[in-house]
Amino acid sequence: MDSSGTTLYPANPGRSPLSSNPERDLWLIDDSRQRVVEPGLFQIKIGSSSEDIRLAGPLEINGDPLVVDDLVRAAFSDRSTDSP
């Protein structure tokens, strides 16, 4: 089943969009040990295991580096401490 809820079968392959949340799915740890999403060209590989890659393609991330840890801190600092 793909991300849209469509089931794809090997004998009848289809096309389905792959959606991702970069802050959740595409971060890495930089030299200062922060989680960041960095711009660049990456190779995405899909398969049943790392030794059985069935599909590969490029993914380009544009823009400035995004520090994910800052986003997490900001999300928690916006929460009110008054709620039960």
C-alpha positions, 0 to 999 in steps of 0.5 A, a space after each residue: 500500500 502506498 501513502 495514498 492508501 492505494 495497493 500496488 501489486 508487482 504484476 500491475 505496477 502503478 505510479 504513486 506520489 511519495 510524500 515526506 515531511 523533511 523535518 521528520 524524515 530527512 534529517 541528519 546529524 551535522 558536525 555540531 551534533 544537531 539534527 538538520 535538513 541540508 540542501 543537496 542532491 540525494 539518492 533515494 533507494 527503495 527495496 525490500 532490504 538494503 541488498 535488494 534495491 528495486 527502485 532508485 532516483 534523485 531527490 533534491 532539497 533546495 534552500 538553506 539548511 534547516 536545524 530541526 532541533 530549533 523547530 522542536 524547541 520552538 514547538 514545545 516553548 509555544 505550549 502553555 504550561 497552564 493546561 492540565 
